[in-house]
Amino acid sequence: MSRVRLPVRRPWRLAAEATALLVAAVVAFPLYWMLLGAFRPAGEIESTEPRPWTASPTLDSFRRVFEQHEFGRYFVNSLLVAGSVVVASALIAFLAATAVTRFRFRFRTTLLIMFLVAQMVPVEALTIPLFFLMRDFGLLNTLGSLILPHIAFSLPFAVWMLRGFVRAVPESLEEAAYLDGASRARFLWRILLPLVLPGLVATSVFSFISAWNDFLFAKSFIISDTSQSTLPMALLVFYKPDEPDWGGVMAASTVMTVPVLVFFVLVQRRLVSGLGGAVKD
């Protein structure tokens, strides 16, 4: 009788798997602590001897979050801002990436270099100039003051990433489409767009997270009209210098995390192929 030989794992592979598990645990621990704080009763949160578990979970923190009459409005505002940024930046980046890849025109290289330079400028350095710009345009205390800057900051990365996907589509495919009678617009939307869709999804994830978690612009541009605030600003409702409600902060942070997780689940397959480069010649 032949013996079945079990595969023997090499030491380097075991070390790699152990390192991956350790990194995953370190990354997941803040999320676990956030969830734990959201379900802990007030007495355990304020205890001087914190424990990594709770024997009496409660939903009181979530109840306080949803009892805030403005919380639903904040949630809708965040969805409007993040959704608008994702759709607008994806559409503009797709057209721009196609233009700088398929067409030859003056200052094309200069334009690409400007995209790189724009990524190097820190957001904090531009907040004050953007504030005066939004004030002059009359956009302060509106969602437009959050949407437009995020679109501008999302475009350089999106254009650079989509440029590689558009370039990977063979020009022979475009020529064959024209010979079959397809117009440029039909090739753009019916053939090229589905091929670079994984790249669009990958860039949309970064745009969504950046707009959804934004606190700097929301704090700087939404000054007096709280009805235009977004979810990160809702955390300030539960944080008071003299008596912070840490349970409410953790519960609100958990609610903020749910849409991001849902978005990841919906696009995870295309996200993996987009980050790995799905289009091949």
C-alpha positions as CSV (number, residue, x, y, z in Angstrom):
1,M,0.0,0.0,0.0
2,S,1.3,3.4,-0.9
3,R,1.5,5.9,1.8
4,V,0.0,9.3,1.4
5,R,2.6,12.0,2.0
6,L,1.4,15.1,3.5
7,P,2.9,18.3,2.2
8,V,5.6,19.7,4.5
9,R,5.6,23.4,4.9
10,R,8.9,25.2,4.6
11,P,10.2,27.3,7.5
12,W,10.1,30.5,5.5
13,R,6.5,29.9,4.6
14,L,5.6,29.3,8.2
15,A,7.4,32.5,9.2
16,A,5.6,34.4,6.5
17,E,2.2,33.1,7.6
18,A,3.0,33.9,11.3
19,T,4.1,37.4,10.3
20,A,0.9,37.9,8.3
21,L,-1.3,36.8,11.3
22,L,0.6,39.1,13.6
23,V,0.2,42.1,11.3
24,A,-3.5,41.2,10.9
25,A,-4.0,41.1,14.6
26,V,-2.2,44.4,15.1
27,V,-4.4,46.0,12.4
28,A,-7.6,44.5,13.7
29,F,-7.1,45.3,17.4
30,P,-8.2,48.9,17.2
31,L,-11.4,47.8,15.5
32,Y,-12.0,45.2,18.2
33,W,-11.4,47.8,20.9
34,M,-13.8,50.2,19.2
35,L,-16.5,47.5,19.1
36,L,-15.8,46.6,22.7
37,G,-16.1,50.2,23.8
38,A,-19.4,50.5,21.9
39,F,-20.9,47.6,23.7
40,R,-19.5,48.2,27.2
41,P,-21.6,49.7,29.9
42,A,-20.5,53.1,31.2
43,G,-19.0,51.7,34.4
44,E,-16.6,49.5,32.6
45,I,-15.5,52.3,30.1
46,E,-14.6,54.6,33.0
47,S,-12.8,51.9,35.0
48,T,-9.1,52.4,35.7
49,E,-8.5,48.7,35.0
50,P,-9.7,48.0,31.5
51,R,-10.3,44.4,30.4
52,P,-10.2,43.1,26.8
53,W,-13.7,41.7,27.2
54,T,-17.1,42.6,28.8
55,A,-19.4,40.4,30.8
56,S,-22.4,42.6,30.4
57,P,-22.7,44.0,26.8
58,T,-25.3,46.7,26.3
59,L,-26.8,48.8,23.5
60,D,-27.1,51.9,25.5
61,S,-24.3,53.7,23.6
62,F,-26.0,52.9,20.2
63,R,-29.3,54.1,21.7
64,R,-27.8,57.5,22.6
65,V,-26.3,57.8,19.1
66,F,-29.5,57.2,17.2
67,E,-31.5,59.4,19.6
68,Q,-29.5,62.3,18.4
69,H,-32.0,64.1,16.1
70,E,-29.2,65.3,13.8
71,F,-27.4,62.0,13.4
72,G,-29.6,60.8,10.5
73,R,-29.0,64.1,8.7
74,Y,-25.2,63.7,9.2
75,F,-25.4,60.2,7.8
76,V,-27.3,61.3,4.7
77,N,-24.9,64.2,4.1
78,S,-21.9,61.9,4.3
79,L,-23.5,59.6,1.8
80,L,-24.2,62.5,-0.6
81,V,-20.7,63.8,-0.3
82,A,-18.9,60.4,-0.7
83,G,-21.3,59.3,-3.5
84,S,-20.8,62.5,-5.4
85,V,-17.1,62.4,-5.1
86,V,-16.9,58.7,-6.2
87,V,-19.1,59.2,-9.3
88,A,-17.6,62.5,-10.4
89,S,-14.0,61.6,-9.8
90,A,-14.4,58.3,-11.6
91,L,-16.0,59.8,-14.6
92,I,-13.6,62.7,-14.9
93,A,-10.5,60.5,-14.3
94,F,-11.6,58.0,-16.9
95,L,-12.0,60.6,-19.6
96,A,-8.7,62.4,-18.5
97,A,-6.8,59.1,-18.5
98,T,-8.1,58.2,-21.9
99,A,-7.1,61.6,-23.2
100,V,-3.5,61.6,-21.9
101,T,-3.0,58.0,-23.1
102,R,-4.6,57.9,-26.5
103,F,-4.0,61.4,-27.8
104,R,-0.8,63.4,-28.4
105,F,-1.1,67.1,-27.6
106,R,1.1,69.9,-26.4
107,F,2.0,70.0,-22.7
108,R,0.9,66.4,-22.2
109,T,4.0,65.6,-20.2
110,T,3.8,68.8,-18.3
111,L,0.2,67.9,-17.3
112,L,1.3,64.5,-16.1
113,I,4.0,66.0,-14.0
114,M,1.5,68.4,-12.5
115,F,-0.6,65.4,-11.4
116,L,2.5,64.0,-9.6
117,V,3.2,67.4,-8.0
118,A,-0.4,67.7,-6.8
119,Q,-0.1,64.4,-4.9
120,M,3.0,65.7,-3.0
121,V,1.3,68.8,-1.6
122,P,-0.1,68.1,1.9
123,V,-3.8,68.8,2.3
124,E,-3.2,70.8,5.5
125,A,-1.1,73.3,3.5
126,L,-4.0,74.0,1.2
127,T,-6.8,74.2,3.7
128,I,-6.6,78.0,4.3
129,P,-6.4,78.9,0.6
130,L,-9.3,76.6,-0.1
131,F,-11.2,78.3,2.7
132,F,-10.9,81.7,1.1
133,L,-11.7,80.2,-2.3
134,M,-14.9,78.6,-1.0
135,R,-15.8,81.9,0.7
136,D,-15.3,83.9,-2.5
137,F,-17.5,81.4,-4.4
138,G,-20.2,81.5,-1.7
139,L,-19.9,77.8,-1.0
140,L,-19.2,77.9,2.8
141,N,-21.7,76.0,4.9
142,T,-22.7,73.9,1.9
143,L,-22.0,70.3,0.8
144,G,-20.4,71.7,-2.3
145,S,-17.5,73.0,-0.2
146,L,-16.7,69.4,0.7
147,I,-17.4,67.7,-2.6
148,L,-15.3,70.0,-4.9
149,P,-12.0,69.8,-2.9
150,H,-12.3,66.0,-2.5
151,I,-12.8,65.6,-6.3
152,A,-9.8,67.8,-6.9
153,F,-7.6,65.7,-4.5
154,S,-8.9,62.4,-5.8
155,L,-8.2,63.1,-9.5
156,P,-4.4,63.0,-9.6
157,F,-4.2,59.5,-8.1
158,A,-7.2,58.3,-10.1
159,V,-5.8,59.6,-13.4
160,W,-2.3,58.1,-12.9
161,M,-3.8,54.7,-11.9
162,L,-6.3,54.5,-14.8
163,R,-3.6,55.6,-17.3
164,G,-2.0,52.2,-16.9
165,F,-5.3,50.4,-17.5
166,V,-6.1,52.4,-20.6
167,R,-2.6,51.9,-22.0
168,A,-2.9,48.1,-21.4
169,V,-5.9,48.0,-23.8
170,P,-4.4,47.2,-27.2
171,E,-4.8,49.8,-29.9
172,S,-5.6,47.0,-32.3
173,L,-8.9,46.5,-30.4
174,E,-9.8,50.1,-31.0
175,E,-8.9,49.9,-34.7
176,A,-11.0,46.8,-35.0
177,A,-14.0,48.5,-33.4
178,Y,-13.7,51.4,-35.8
179,L,-13.5,49.1,-38.8
180,D,-16.7,47.4,-37.5
181,G,-18.4,50.8,-37.6
182,A,-18.2,51.8,-33.9
183,S,-17.9,55.5,-33.2
184,R,-15.4,56.9,-30.8
185,A,-18.1,57.4,-28.2
186,R,-19.4,53.9,-28.5
187,F,-15.9,52.4,-28.2
188,L,-15.3,54.6,-25.2
189,W,-18.4,53.6,-23.2
190,R,-19.2,50.1,-24.6
191,I,-15.7,48.6,-24.9
192,L,-13.0,50.6,-23.1
193,L,-15.0,51.4,-20.0
194,P,-15.8,47.7,-19.1
195,L,-12.1,46.8,-19.6
196,V,-10.8,49.5,-17.2
197,L,-13.7,49.0,-14.7
198,P,-11.5,47.2,-12.1
199,G,-9.2,50.2,-12.1
200,L,-12.2,52.5,-11.7
201,V,-13.4,50.4,-8.7
202,A,-9.9,50.5,-7.1
203,T,-9.7,54.3,-7.4
204,S,-13.3,54.7,-6.2
205,V,-12.5,52.9,-3.0
206,F,-9.8,55.4,-2.1
207,S,-12.0,58.3,-3.1
208,F,-14.9,57.0,-1.0
209,I,-12.7,56.4,2.1
210,S,-11.1,59.9,1.8
211,A,-14.5,61.7,1.5
212,W,-16.3,59.5,4.1
213,N,-13.7,59.9,6.8
214,D,-12.9,63.6,6.2
215,F,-12.8,65.8,9.3
216,L,-10.5,68.6,8.3
217,F,-12.6,70.1,5.5
218,A,-15.8,69.5,7.4
219,K,-14.5,71.3,10.4
220,S,-13.0,74.2,8.3
221,F,-15.8,74.8,5.7
222,I,-19.0,74.0,7.7
223,I,-18.9,76.8,10.2
224,S,-22.4,77.8,11.4
225,D,-24.9,75.6,9.5
226,T,-24.8,72.3,11.4
227,S,-27.4,70.8,9.1
228,Q,-24.7,70.5,6.5
229,S,-22.3,68.6,8.7
230,T,-21.1,65.1,8.0
231,L,-20.6,62.0,10.3
232,P,-17.1,62.8,11.5
233,M,-18.5,66.0,12.9
234,A,-21.1,64.0,14.8
235,L,-18.4,62.6,17.0
236,L,-18.0,66.0,18.5
237,V,-21.5,65.8,19.9
238,F,-20.3,63.0,22.2
239,Y,-16.9,64.4,23.0
240,K,-17.0,67.1,25.7
241,P,-13.8,68.2,27.3
242,D,-15.2,68.1,30.8
243,E,-17.3,64.9,30.4
244,P,-16.6,62.9,27.2
245,D,-19.1,60.1,26.3
246,W,-16.6,57.5,25.2
247,G,-19.3,54.9,24.7
248,G,-21.1,57.3,22.3
249,V,-17.9,58.1,20.5
250,M,-17.1,54.4,20.0
251,A,-20.7,53.6,19.0
252,A,-20.8,56.5,16.5
253,S,-17.4,55.3,15.1
254,T,-18.8,51.8,14.7
255,V,-21.8,53.1,12.8
256,M,-19.4,55.2,10.5
257,T,-17.4,52.0,9.8
258,V,-20.4,50.0,8.6
259,P,-20.9,51.7,5.2
260,V,-17.2,51.4,4.4
261,L,-17.3,47.7,5.1
262,V,-20.4,47.3,3.0
263,F,-18.7,49.2,0.1
264,F,-15.7,46.9,0.4
265,V,-17.8,43.8,0.3
266,L,-19.7,45.0,-2.8
267,V,-16.5,45.8,-4.8
268,Q,-14.0,43.3,-3.3
269,R,-13.6,41.1,-6.4
270,R,-13.1,44.0,-8.8
271,L,-10.9,45.7,-6.2
272,V,-8.5,42.8,-6.1
273,S,-8.3,42.6,-9.9
274,G,-8.0,46.3,-10.1
275,L,-5.0,46.5,-7.7
276,G,-3.4,43.6,-9.5
277,G,-3.9,44.8,-13.0
278,A,-6.7,42.9,-14.7
279,V,-6.3,44.1,-18.3
280,K,-3.6,42.4,-20.3
281,D,-2.6,42.8,-23.9
